[in-house]
Amino acid sequence: MLYSVYSFYRNGFRSMTVGKRLWLIIALKLFVMFGVLKVFYFPNYLNTQFDTDHERTNHVIEQITMVR
């Protein structure tokens, strides 16, 4: 059964023409979103602002339980 599923998808991807380009575009977009943007626009705030795990934990608890 696993081999029949594998061969079904293998043959399907081999016969694709437009789909290969679409998968390439999707992969590039995911790389840009998670690889590039995360590094530059979402720095690790907790590691840069606090020295110990205890300080980080207290900050997160304060932010979660803060009444606005």
CHARMM-style PDB file with segment names, atoms N, HN, CA, C and O in Angstrom:
ATOM      1  N   MET     1       0.820  -1.191   0.000  1.00  0.00      PROA
ATOM      2  CA  MET     1       0.000   0.000   0.000  1.00  0.00      PROA
ATOM      3  C   MET     1       0.875   1.271   0.000  1.00  0.00      PROA
ATOM      4  O   MET     1       0.594   2.220  -0.732  1.00  0.00      PROA
ATOM      5  N   LEU     2       1.928   1.279   0.822  1.00  0.00      PROA
ATOM      6  HN  LEU     2       2.155   0.508   1.416  1.00  0.00      PROA
ATOM      7  CA  LEU     2       2.792   2.456   0.854  1.00  0.00      PROA
ATOM      8  C   LEU     2       3.482   2.679  -0.485  1.00  0.00      PROA
ATOM      9  O   LEU     2       3.653   3.818  -0.921  1.00  0.00      PROA
ATOM     10  N   TYR     3       3.876   1.591  -1.133  1.00  0.00      PROA
ATOM     11  HN  TYR     3       3.737   0.666  -0.779  1.00  0.00      PROA
ATOM     12  CA  TYR     3       4.529   1.740  -2.431  1.00  0.00      PROA
ATOM     13  C   TYR     3       3.565   2.299  -3.474  1.00  0.00      PROA
ATOM     14  O   TYR     3       3.972   3.097  -4.318  1.00  0.00      PROA
ATOM     15  N   SER     4       2.302   1.896  -3.431  1.00  0.00      PROA
ATOM     16  HN  SER     4       1.971   1.248  -2.745  1.00  0.00      PROA
ATOM     17  CA  SER     4       1.341   2.413  -4.411  1.00  0.00      PROA
ATOM     18  C   SER     4       1.091   3.903  -4.191  1.00  0.00      PROA
ATOM     19  O   SER     4       0.936   4.649  -5.158  1.00  0.00      PROA
ATOM     20  N   VAL     5       1.050   4.344  -2.943  1.00  0.00      PROA
ATOM     21  HN  VAL     5       1.176   3.738  -2.158  1.00  0.00      PROA
ATOM     22  CA  VAL     5       0.893   5.779  -2.661  1.00  0.00      PROA
ATOM     23  C   VAL     5       2.126   6.536  -3.132  1.00  0.00      PROA
ATOM     24  O   VAL     5       2.019   7.592  -3.754  1.00  0.00      PROA
ATOM     25  N   TYR     6       3.303   5.983  -2.828  1.00  0.00      PROA
ATOM     26  HN  TYR     6       3.390   5.125  -2.322  1.00  0.00      PROA
ATOM     27  CA  TYR     6       4.548   6.615  -3.255  1.00  0.00      PROA
ATOM     28  C   TYR     6       4.615   6.720  -4.780  1.00  0.00      PROA
ATOM     29  O   TYR     6       4.967   7.777  -5.305  1.00  0.00      PROA
ATOM     30  N   SER     7       4.291   5.662  -5.486  1.00  0.00      PROA
ATOM     31  HN  SER     7       4.005   4.804  -5.060  1.00  0.00      PROA
ATOM     32  CA  SER     7       4.377   5.692  -6.945  1.00  0.00      PROA
ATOM     33  C   SER     7       3.327   6.632  -7.543  1.00  0.00      PROA
ATOM     34  O   SER     7       3.568   7.267  -8.571  1.00  0.00      PROA
ATOM     35  N   PHE     8       2.163   6.718  -6.896  1.00  0.00      PROA
ATOM     36  HN  PHE     8       1.967   6.203  -6.061  1.00  0.00      PROA
ATOM     37  CA  PHE     8       1.135   7.652  -7.363  1.00  0.00      PROA
ATOM     38  C   PHE     8       1.658   9.088  -7.337  1.00  0.00      PROA
ATOM     39  O   PHE     8       1.531   9.814  -8.322  1.00  0.00      PROA
ATOM     40  N   TYR     9       2.251   9.499  -6.199  1.00  0.00      PROA
ATOM     41  HN  TYR     9       2.354   8.909  -5.399  1.00  0.00      PROA
ATOM     42  CA  TYR     9       2.767  10.864  -6.091  1.00  0.00      PROA
ATOM     43  C   TYR     9       3.998  11.069  -6.954  1.00  0.00      PROA
ATOM     44  O   TYR     9       4.166  12.139  -7.538  1.00  0.00      PROA
ATOM     45  N   ARG    10       4.867  10.063  -7.049  1.00  0.00      PROA
ATOM     46  HN  ARG    10       4.730   9.193  -6.575  1.00  0.00      PROA
ATOM     47  CA  ARG    10       6.063  10.179  -7.884  1.00  0.00      PROA
ATOM     48  C   ARG    10       5.679  10.404  -9.335  1.00  0.00      PROA
ATOM     49  O   ARG    10       6.227  11.290  -9.991  1.00  0.00      PROA
ATOM     50  N   ASN    11       4.745   9.613  -9.840  1.00  0.00      PROA
ATOM     51  HN  ASN    11       4.300   8.894  -9.307  1.00  0.00      PROA
ATOM     52  CA  ASN    11       4.314   9.772 -11.235  1.00  0.00      PROA
ATOM     53  C   ASN    11       3.584  11.093 -11.440  1.00  0.00      PROA
ATOM     54  O   ASN    11       3.707  11.712 -12.498  1.00  0.00      PROA
ATOM     55  N   GLY    12       2.838  11.523 -10.452  1.00  0.00      PROA
ATOM     56  HN  GLY    12       2.739  11.021  -9.593  1.00  0.00      PROA
ATOM     57  CA  GLY    12       2.140  12.796 -10.559  1.00  0.00      PROA
ATOM     58  C   GLY    12       3.094  13.969 -10.639  1.00  0.00      PROA
ATOM     59  O   GLY    12       2.896  14.872 -11.452  1.00  0.00      PROA
ATOM     60  N   PHE    13       4.138  13.973  -9.801  1.00  0.00      PROA
ATOM     61  HN  PHE    13       4.299  13.240  -9.141  1.00  0.00      PROA
ATOM     62  CA  PHE    13       5.106  15.062  -9.837  1.00  0.00      PROA
ATOM     63  C   PHE    13       5.967  15.015 -11.089  1.00  0.00      PROA
ATOM     64  O   PHE    13       6.401  16.062 -11.569  1.00  0.00      PROA
ATOM     65  N   ARG    14       6.223  13.842 -11.624  1.00  0.00      PROA
ATOM     66  HN  ARG    14       5.870  12.992 -11.234  1.00  0.00      PROA
ATOM     67  CA  ARG    14       7.010  13.745 -12.860  1.00  0.00      PROA
ATOM     68  C   ARG    14       6.267  14.348 -14.039  1.00  0.00      PROA
ATOM     69  O   ARG    14       6.881  14.965 -14.908  1.00  0.00      PROA
ATOM     70  N   SER    15       4.953  14.176 -14.079  1.00  0.00      PROA
ATOM     71  HN  SER    15       4.454  13.675 -13.372  1.00  0.00      PROA
ATOM     72  CA  SER    15       4.193  14.645 -15.237  1.00  0.00      PROA
ATOM     73  C   SER    15       3.745  16.097 -15.111  1.00  0.00      PROA
ATOM     74  O   SER    15       3.094  16.620 -16.016  1.00  0.00      PROA
ATOM     75  N   MET    16       4.081  16.750 -14.011  1.00  0.00      PROA
ATOM     76  HN  MET    16       4.609  16.324 -13.276  1.00  0.00      PROA
ATOM     77  CA  MET    16       3.703  18.157 -13.835  1.00  0.00      PROA
ATOM     78  C   MET    16       4.504  19.046 -14.773  1.00  0.00      PROA
ATOM     79  O   MET    16       5.673  18.781 -15.052  1.00  0.00      PROA
ATOM     80  N   THR    17       3.864  20.096 -15.253  1.00  0.00      PROA
ATOM     81  HN  THR    17       2.914  20.311 -15.027  1.00  0.00      PROA
ATOM     82  CA  THR    17       4.595  21.105 -16.013  1.00  0.00      PROA
ATOM     83  C   THR    17       4.510  22.446 -15.288  1.00  0.00      PROA
ATOM     84  O   THR    17       5.537  23.013 -14.914  1.00  0.00      PROA
ATOM     85  N   VAL    18       3.321  22.948 -15.090  1.00  0.00      PROA
ATOM     86  HN  VAL    18       2.486  22.488 -15.394  1.00  0.00      PROA
ATOM     87  CA  VAL    18       3.137  24.223 -14.397  1.00  0.00      PROA
ATOM     88  C   VAL    18       3.316  24.033 -12.899  1.00  0.00      PROA
ATOM     89  O   VAL    18       3.810  24.929 -12.215  1.00  0.00      PROA
ATOM     90  N   GLY    19       2.924  22.888 -12.389  1.00  0.00      PROA
ATOM     91  HN  GLY    19       2.522  22.160 -12.945  1.00  0.00      PROA
ATOM     92  CA  GLY    19       2.983  22.632 -10.958  1.00  0.00      PROA
ATOM     93  C   GLY    19       4.377  22.721 -10.378  1.00  0.00      PROA
ATOM     94  O   GLY    19       4.542  23.152  -9.237  1.00  0.00      PROA
ATOM     95  N   LYS    20       5.382  22.323 -11.137  1.00  0.00      PROA
ATOM     96  HN  LYS    20       5.248  21.973 -12.064  1.00  0.00      PROA
ATOM     97  CA  LYS    20       6.759  22.407 -10.647  1.00  0.00      PROA
ATOM     98  C   LYS    20       7.156  23.853 -10.387  1.00  0.00      PROA
ATOM     99  O   LYS    20       7.806  24.156  -9.386  1.00  0.00      PROA
ATOM    100  N   ARG    21       6.769  24.727 -11.278  1.00  0.00      PROA
ATOM    101  HN  ARG    21       6.241  24.480 -12.090  1.00  0.00      PROA
ATOM    102  CA  ARG    21       7.077  26.149 -11.077  1.00  0.00      PROA
ATOM    103  C   ARG    21       6.315  26.708  -9.888  1.00  0.00      PROA
ATOM    104  O   ARG    21       6.853  27.511  -9.127  1.00  0.00      PROA
ATOM    105  N   LEU    22       5.076  26.292  -9.725  1.00  0.00      PROA
ATOM    106  HN  LEU    22       4.639  25.639 -10.344  1.00  0.00      PROA
ATOM    107  CA  LEU    22       4.291  26.771  -8.590  1.00  0.00      PROA
ATOM    108  C   LEU    22       4.891  26.300  -7.270  1.00  0.00      PROA
ATOM    109  O   LEU    22       4.949  27.071  -6.312  1.00  0.00      PROA
ATOM    110  N   TRP    23       5.341  25.043  -7.204  1.00  0.00      PROA
ATOM    111  HN  TRP    23       5.294  24.417  -7.983  1.00  0.00      PROA
ATOM    112  CA  TRP    23       5.984  24.542  -5.994  1.00  0.00      PROA
ATOM    113  C   TRP    23       7.286  25.286  -5.726  1.00  0.00      PROA
ATOM    114  O   TRP    23       7.626  25.535  -4.569  1.00  0.00      PROA
ATOM    115  N   LEU    24       8.009  25.639  -6.761  1.00  0.00      PROA
ATOM    116  HN  LEU    24       7.733  25.437  -7.701  1.00  0.00      PROA
ATOM    117  CA  LEU    24       9.238  26.411  -6.597  1.00  0.00      PROA
ATOM    118  C   LEU    24       8.926  27.798  -6.030  1.00  0.00      PROA
ATOM    119  O   LEU    24       9.627  28.276  -5.137  1.00  0.00      PROA
ATOM    120  N   ILE    25       7.890  28.436  -6.540  1.00  0.00      PROA
ATOM    121  HN  ILE    25       7.321  28.048  -7.265  1.00  0.00      PROA
ATOM    122  CA  ILE    25       7.484  29.747  -6.034  1.00  0.00      PROA
ATOM    123  C   ILE    25       7.060  29.649  -4.574  1.00  0.00      PROA
ATOM    124  O   ILE    25       7.418  30.503  -3.763  1.00  0.00      PROA
ATOM    125  N   ILE    26       6.299  28.613  -4.240  1.00  0.00      PROA
ATOM    126  HN  ILE    26       6.008  27.919  -4.899  1.00  0.00      PROA
ATOM    127  CA  ILE    26       5.873  28.422  -2.847  1.00  0.00      PROA
ATOM    128  C   ILE    26       7.080  28.221  -1.941  1.00  0.00      PROA
ATOM    129  O   ILE    26       7.142  28.807  -0.860  1.00  0.00      PROA
ATOM    130  N   ALA    27       8.030  27.410  -2.360  1.00  0.00      PROA
ATOM    131  HN  ALA    27       7.980  26.934  -3.238  1.00  0.00      PROA
ATOM    132  CA  ALA    27       9.226  27.167  -1.548  1.00  0.00      PROA
ATOM    133  C   ALA    27      10.036  28.444  -1.351  1.00  0.00      PROA
ATOM    134  O   ALA    27      10.531  28.701  -0.254  1.00  0.00      PROA
ATOM    135  N   LEU    28      10.173  29.248  -2.408  1.00  0.00      PROA
ATOM    136  HN  LEU    28       9.771  29.039  -3.300  1.00  0.00      PROA
ATOM    137  CA  LEU    28      10.907  30.513  -2.281  1.00  0.00      PROA
ATOM    138  C   LEU    28      10.204  31.478  -1.335  1.00  0.00      PROA
ATOM    139  O   LEU    28      10.856  32.144  -0.532  1.00  0.00      PROA
ATOM    140  N   LYS    29       8.879  31.558  -1.424  1.00  0.00      PROA
ATOM    141  HN  LYS    29       8.349  31.016  -2.077  1.00  0.00      PROA
ATOM    142  CA  LYS    29       8.127  32.446  -0.532  1.00  0.00      PROA
ATOM    143  C   LYS    29       8.268  32.001   0.917  1.00  0.00      PROA
ATOM    144  O   LYS    29       8.437  32.838   1.805  1.00  0.00      PROA
ATOM    145  N   LEU    30       8.202  30.698   1.170  1.00  0.00      PROA
ATOM    146  HN  LEU    30       8.065  30.018   0.449  1.00  0.00      PROA
ATOM    147  CA  LEU    30       8.364  30.213   2.535  1.00  0.00      PROA
ATOM    148  C   LEU    30       9.764  30.491   3.062  1.00  0.00      PROA
ATOM    149  O   LEU    30       9.931  30.848   4.228  1.00  0.00      PROA
ATOM    150  N   PHE    31      10.766  30.329   2.211  1.00  0.00      PROA
ATOM    151  HN  PHE    31      10.630  30.039   1.264  1.00  0.00      PROA
ATOM    152  CA  PHE    31      12.135  30.637   2.621  1.00  0.00      PROA
ATOM    153  C   PHE    31      12.274  32.109   2.981  1.00  0.00      PROA
ATOM    154  O   PHE    31      12.889  32.443   3.994  1.00  0.00      PROA
ATOM    155  N   VAL    32      11.712  32.991   2.166  1.00  0.00      PROA
ATOM    156  HN  VAL    32      11.212  32.720   1.344  1.00  0.00      PROA
ATOM    157  CA  VAL    32      11.802  34.420   2.448  1.00  0.00      PROA
ATOM    158  C   VAL    32      11.051  34.756   3.734  1.00  0.00      PROA
ATOM    159  O   VAL    32      11.551  35.512   4.567  1.00  0.00      PROA
ATOM    160  N   MET    33       9.860  34.199   3.895  1.00  0.00      PROA
ATOM    161  HN  MET    33       9.454  33.585   3.219  1.00  0.00      PROA
ATOM    162  CA  MET    33       9.059  34.521   5.076  1.00  0.00      PROA
ATOM    163  C   MET    33       9.712  34.030   6.361  1.00  0.00      PROA
ATOM    164  O   MET    33       9.813  34.785   7.328  1.00  0.00      PROA
ATOM    165  N   PHE    34      10.150  32.794   6.385  1.00  0.00      PROA
ATOM    166  HN  PHE    34      10.068  32.181   5.600  1.00  0.00      PROA
ATOM    167  CA  PHE    34      10.660  32.225   7.620  1.00  0.00      PROA
ATOM    168  C   PHE    34      12.171  32.357   7.772  1.00  0.00      PROA
ATOM    169  O   PHE    34      12.671  32.365   8.897  1.00  0.00      PROA
ATOM    170  N   GLY    35      12.891  32.457   6.700  1.00  0.00      PROA
ATOM    171  HN  GLY    35      12.485  32.451   5.786  1.00  0.00      PROA
ATOM    172  CA  GLY    35      14.343  32.541   6.787  1.00  0.00      PROA
ATOM    173  C   GLY    35      14.855  33.958   6.882  1.00  0.00      PROA
ATOM    174  O   GLY    35      15.666  34.273   7.753  1.00  0.00      PROA
ATOM    175  N   VAL    36      14.392  34.809   5.999  1.00  0.00      PROA
ATOM    176  HN  VAL    36      13.733  34.553   5.292  1.00  0.00      PROA
ATOM    177  CA  VAL    36      14.938  36.156   5.912  1.00  0.00      PROA
ATOM    178  C   VAL    36      14.208  37.114   6.843  1.00  0.00      PROA
ATOM    179  O   VAL    36      14.851  37.814   7.626  1.00  0.00      PROA
ATOM    180  N   LEU    37      12.890  37.161   6.776  1.00  0.00      PROA
ATOM    181  HN  LEU    37      12.368  36.593   6.140  1.00  0.00      PROA
ATOM    182  CA  LEU    37      12.143  38.124   7.569  1.00  0.00      PROA
ATOM    183  C   LEU    37      12.281  37.881   9.070  1.00  0.00      PROA
ATOM    184  O   LEU    37      12.335  38.834   9.848  1.00  0.00      PROA
ATOM    185  N   LYS    38      12.337  36.630   9.478  1.00  0.00      PROA
ATOM    186  HN  LYS    38      12.293  35.857   8.847  1.00  0.00      PROA
ATOM    187  CA  LYS    38      12.465  36.337  10.908  1.00  0.00      PROA
ATOM    188  C   LYS    38      13.773  36.881  11.460  1.00  0.00      PROA
ATOM    189  O   LYS    38      13.800  37.411  12.570  1.00  0.00      PROA
ATOM    190  N   VAL    39      14.838  36.761  10.713  1.00  0.00      PROA
ATOM    191  HN  VAL    39      14.815  36.331   9.811  1.00  0.00      PROA
ATOM    192  CA  VAL    39      16.143  37.219  11.187  1.00  0.00      PROA
ATOM    193  C   VAL    39      16.178  38.728  11.348  1.00  0.00      PROA
ATOM    194  O   VAL    39      16.717  39.229  12.335  1.00  0.00      PROA
ATOM    195  N   PHE    40      15.612  39.466  10.392  1.00  0.00      PROA
ATOM    196  HN  PHE    40      15.174  39.059   9.590  1.00  0.00      PROA
ATOM    197  CA  PHE    40      15.739  40.916  10.408  1.00  0.00      PROA
ATOM    198  C   PHE    40      14.614  41.637  11.135  1.00  0.00      PROA
ATOM    199  O   PHE    40      14.854  42.684  11.736  1.00  0.00      PROA
ATOM    200  N   TYR    41      13.395  41.109  11.099  1.00  0.00      PROA
ATOM    201  HN  TYR    41      13.200  40.258  10.611  1.00  0.00      PROA
ATOM    202  CA  TYR    41      12.272  41.834  11.661  1.00  0.00      PROA
ATOM    203  C   TYR    41      11.755  41.285  12.974  1.00  0.00      PROA
ATOM    204  O   TYR    41      10.967  41.955  13.641  1.00  0.00      PROA
ATOM    205  N   PHE    42      12.163  40.105  13.366  1.00  0.00      PROA
ATOM    206  HN  PHE    42      12.803  39.561  12.824  1.00  0.00      PROA
ATOM    207  CA  PHE    42      11.688  39.519  14.609  1.00  0.00      PROA
ATOM    208  C   PHE    42      12.870  39.038  15.443  1.00  0.00      PROA
ATOM    209  O   PHE    42      13.117  37.836  15.529  1.00  0.00      PROA
ATOM    210  N   PRO    43      13.606  39.970  16.062  1.00  0.00      PROA
ATOM    211  CA  PRO    43      14.758  39.552  16.866  1.00  0.00      PROA
ATOM    212  C   PRO    43      14.288  38.839  18.136  1.00  0.00      PROA
ATOM    213  O   PRO    43      13.127  38.956  18.529  1.00  0.00      PROA
ATOM    214  N   ASN    44      15.189  38.112  18.762  1.00  0.00      PROA
ATOM    215  HN  ASN    44      16.132  38.017  18.442  1.00  0.00      PROA
ATOM    216  CA  ASN    44      14.870  37.393  19.978  1.00  0.00      PROA
ATOM    217  C   ASN    44      14.905  38.372  21.140  1.00  0.00      PROA
ATOM    218  O   ASN    44      15.953  38.597  21.746  1.00  0.00      PROA
ATOM    219  N   TYR    45      13.765  38.941  21.441  1.00  0.00      PROA
ATOM    220  HN  TYR    45      12.914  38.758  20.949  1.00  0.00      PROA
ATOM    221  CA  TYR    45      13.644  40.006  22.434  1.00  0.00      PROA
ATOM    222  C   TYR    45      14.049  39.527  23.829  1.00  0.00      PROA
ATOM    223  O   TYR    45      14.761  40.231  24.545  1.00  0.00      PROA
ATOM    224  N   LEU    46      13.602  38.350  24.209  1.00  0.00      PROA
ATOM    225  HN  LEU    46      13.024  37.778  23.628  1.00  0.00      PROA
ATOM    226  CA  LEU    46      13.866  37.878  25.570  1.00  0.00      PROA
ATOM    227  C   LEU    46      15.354  37.660  25.823  1.00  0.00      PROA
ATOM    228  O   LEU    46      15.845  37.973  26.907  1.00  0.00      PROA
ATOM    229  N   ASN    47      16.067  37.137  24.858  1.00  0.00      PROA
ATOM    230  HN  ASN    47      15.668  36.882  23.977  1.00  0.00      PROA
ATOM    231  CA  ASN    47      17.499  36.903  25.064  1.00  0.00      PROA
ATOM    232  C   ASN    47      18.296  38.196  25.084  1.00  0.00      PROA
ATOM    233  O   ASN    47      19.343  38.261  25.728  1.00  0.00      PROA
ATOM    234  N   THR    48      17.824  39.223  24.394  1.00  0.00      PROA
ATOM    235  HN  THR    48      16.973  39.170  23.871  1.00  0.00      PROA
ATOM    236  CA  THR    48      18.574  40.472  24.370  1.00  0.00      PROA
ATOM    237  C   THR    48      18.269  41.368  25.560  1.00  0.00      PROA
ATOM    238  O   THR    48      19.109  42.186  25.934  1.00  0.00      PROA
ATOM    239  N   GLN    49      17.098  41.240  26.163  1.00  0.00      PROA
ATOM    240  HN  GLN    49      16.415  40.575  25.859  1.00  0.00      PROA
ATOM    241  CA  GLN    49      16.706  42.133  27.244  1.00  0.00      PROA
ATOM    242  C   GLN    49      16.928  41.558  28.645  1.00  0.00      PROA
ATOM    243  O   GLN    49      17.044  42.317  29.607  1.00  0.00      PROA
ATOM    244  N   PHE    50      16.987  40.245  28.771  1.00  0.00      PROA
ATOM    245  HN  PHE    50      16.893  39.628  27.989  1.00  0.00      PROA
ATOM    246  CA  PHE    50      17.086  39.617  30.086  1.00  0.00      PROA
ATOM    247  C   PHE    50      18.251  38.636  30.106  1.00  0.00      PROA
ATOM    248  O   PHE    50      18.565  37.994  29.104  1.00  0.00      PROA
ATOM    249  N   ASP    51      18.887  38.536  31.280  1.00  0.00      PROA
ATOM    250  HN  ASP    51      18.632  39.058  32.094  1.00  0.00      PROA
ATOM    251  CA  ASP    51      20.080  37.701  31.397  1.00  0.00      PROA
ATOM    252  C   ASP    51      19.792  36.269  31.828  1.00  0.00      PROA
ATOM    253  O   ASP    51      20.454  35.340  31.368  1.00  0.00      PROA
ATOM    254  N   THR    52      18.818  36.085  32.701  1.00  0.00      PROA
ATOM    255  HN  THR    52      18.280  36.840  33.075  1.00  0.00      PROA
ATOM    256  CA  THR    52      18.581  34.744  33.234  1.00  0.00      PROA
ATOM    257  C   THR    52      17.209  34.223  32.816  1.00  0.00      PROA
ATOM    258  O   THR    52      16.334  34.984  32.402  1.00  0.00      PROA
ATOM    259  N   ASP    53      17.046  32.920  32.934  1.00  0.00      PROA
ATOM    260  HN  ASP    53      17.756  32.302  33.270  1.00  0.00      PROA
ATOM    261  CA  ASP    53      15.749  32.312  32.640  1.00  0.00      PROA
ATOM    262  C   ASP    53      14.678  32.793  33.604  1.00  0.00      PROA
ATOM    263  O   ASP    53      13.515  32.939  33.226  1.00  0.00      PROA
ATOM    264  N   HSD    54      15.065  33.038  34.837  1.00  0.00      PROA
ATOM    265  HN  HSD    54      16.010  32.919  35.144  1.00  0.00      PROA
ATOM    266  CA  HSD    54      14.103  33.501  35.838  1.00  0.00      PROA
ATOM    267  C   HSD    54      13.539  34.869  35.450  1.00  0.00      PROA
ATOM    268  O   HSD    54      12.332  35.085  35.560  1.00  0.00      PROA
ATOM    269  N   GLU    55      14.385  35.790  35.000  1.00  0.00      PROA
ATOM    270  HN  GLU    55      15.366  35.614  34.911  1.00  0.00      PROA
ATOM    271  CA  GLU    55      13.928  37.113  34.567  1.00  0.00      PROA
ATOM    272  C   GLU    55      13.013  36.998  33.349  1.00  0.00      PROA
ATOM    273  O   GLU    55      11.997  37.688  33.266  1.00  0.00      PROA
ATOM    274  N   ARG    56      13.373  36.130  32.407  1.00  0.00      PROA
ATOM    275  HN  ARG    56      14.198  35.570  32.474  1.00  0.00      PROA
ATOM    276  CA  ARG    56      12.538  35.935  31.214  1.00  0.00      PROA
ATOM    277  C   ARG    56      11.175  35.385  31.597  1.00  0.00      PROA
ATOM    278  O   ARG    56      10.150  35.829  31.080  1.00  0.00      PROA
ATOM    279  N   THR    57      11.166  34.407  32.514  1.00  0.00      PROA
ATOM    280  HN  THR    57      11.999  34.046  32.934  1.00  0.00      PROA
ATOM    281  CA  THR    57       9.911  33.805  32.955  1.00  0.00      PROA
ATOM    282  C   THR    57       9.024  34.839  33.624  1.00  0.00      PROA
ATOM    283  O   THR    57       7.827  34.904  33.344  1.00  0.00      PROA
ATOM    284  N   ASN    58       9.594  35.645  34.498  1.00  0.00      PROA
ATOM    285  HN  ASN    58      10.566  35.593  34.726  1.00  0.00      PROA
ATOM    286  CA  ASN    58       8.803  36.680  35.180  1.00  0.00      PROA
ATOM    287  C   ASN    58       8.222  37.681  34.190  1.00  0.00      PROA
ATOM    288  O   ASN    58       7.070  38.091  34.324  1.00  0.00      PROA
ATOM    289  N   HSD    59       9.003  38.069  33.212  1.00  0.00      PROA
ATOM    290  HN  HSD    59       9.939  37.735  33.103  1.00  0.00      PROA
ATOM    291  CA  HSD    59       8.513  39.022  32.215  1.00  0.00      PROA
ATOM    292  C   HSD    59       7.342  38.440  31.422  1.00  0.00      PROA
ATOM    293  O   HSD    59       6.338  39.121  31.211  1.00  0.00      PROA
ATOM    294  N   VAL    60       7.462  37.194  30.984  1.00  0.00      PROA
ATOM    295  HN  VAL    60       8.278  36.641  31.154  1.00  0.00      PROA
ATOM    296  CA  VAL    60       6.397  36.554  30.216  1.00  0.00      PROA
ATOM    297  C   VAL    60       5.139  36.425  31.067  1.00  0.00      PROA
ATOM    298  O   VAL    60       4.039  36.690  30.581  1.00  0.00      PROA
ATOM    299  N   ILE    61       5.283  36.024  32.325  1.00  0.00      PROA
ATOM    300  HN  ILE    61       6.177  35.809  32.720  1.00  0.00      PROA
ATOM    301  CA  ILE    61       4.124  35.893  33.203  1.00  0.00      PROA
ATOM    302  C   ILE    61       3.449  37.236  33.423  1.00  0.00      PROA
ATOM    303  O   ILE    61       2.220  37.317  33.435  1.00  0.00      PROA
ATOM    304  N   GLU    62       4.240  38.293  33.598  1.00  0.00      PROA
ATOM    305  HN  GLU    62       5.237  38.227  33.588  1.00  0.00      PROA
ATOM    306  CA  GLU    62       3.675  39.638  33.778  1.00  0.00      PROA
ATOM    307  C   GLU    62       2.906  40.070  32.529  1.00  0.00      PROA
ATOM    308  O   GLU    62       1.825  40.651  32.629  1.00  0.00      PROA
ATOM    309  N   GLN    63       3.464  39.784  31.360  1.00  0.00      PROA
ATOM    310  HN  GLN    63       4.341  39.311  31.278  1.00  0.00      PROA
ATOM    311  CA  GLN    63       2.791  40.189  30.112  1.00  0.00      PROA
ATOM    312  C   GLN    63       1.515  39.414  29.870  1.00  0.00      PROA
ATOM    313  O   GLN    63       0.546  39.967  29.350  1.00  0.00      PROA
ATOM    314  N   ILE    64       1.494  38.147  30.235  1.00  0.00      PROA
ATOM    315  HN  ILE    64       2.281  37.698  30.658  1.00  0.00      PROA
ATOM    316  CA  ILE    64       0.308  37.324  30.014  1.00  0.00      PROA
ATOM    317  C   ILE    64      -0.806  37.689  30.977  1.00  0.00      PROA
ATOM    318  O   ILE    64      -1.976  37.742  30.596  1.00  0.00      PROA
ATOM    319  N   THR    65      -0.435  37.945  32.237  1.00  0.00      PROA
ATOM    320  HN  THR    65       0.515  37.902  32.546  1.00  0.00      PROA
ATOM    321  CA  THR    65      -1.466  38.179  33.251  1.00  0.00      PROA
ATOM    322  C   THR    65      -1.805  39.662  33.441  1.00  0.00      PROA
ATOM    323  O   THR    65      -2.624  39.990  34.299  1.00  0.00      PROA
ATOM    324  N   MET    66      -1.206  40.547  32.678  1.00  0.00      PROA
ATOM    325  HN  MET    66      -0.540  40.280  31.981  1.00  0.00      PROA
ATOM    326  CA  MET    66      -1.457  41.979  32.822  1.00  0.00      PROA
ATOM    327  C   MET    66      -2.885  42.302  32.367  1.00  0.00      PROA
ATOM    328  O   MET    66      -3.322  41.875  31.299  1.00  0.00      PROA
ATOM    329  N   VAL    67      -3.593  43.058  33.192  1.00  0.00      PROA
ATOM    330  HN  VAL    67      -3.238  43.406  34.060  1.00  0.00      PROA
ATOM    331  CA  VAL    67      -4.953  43.475  32.857  1.00  0.00      PROA
ATOM    332  C   VAL    67      -4.852  44.770  32.078  1.00  0.00      PROA
ATOM    333  O   VAL    67      -4.192  45.716  32.508  1.00  0.00      PROA
ATOM    334  N   ARG    68      -5.502  44.807  30.941  1.00  0.00      PROA
ATOM    335  HN  ARG    68      -6.038  44.039  30.592  1.00  0.00      PROA
ATOM    336  CA  ARG    68      -5.415  46.019  30.093  1.00  0.00      PROA
ATOM    337  C   ARG    68      -6.711  46.754  30.081  1.00  0.00      PROA
ATOM    338  OT1 ARG    68      -6.827  47.791  29.426  1.00  0.00      PROA
TER     339      ARG     68
END
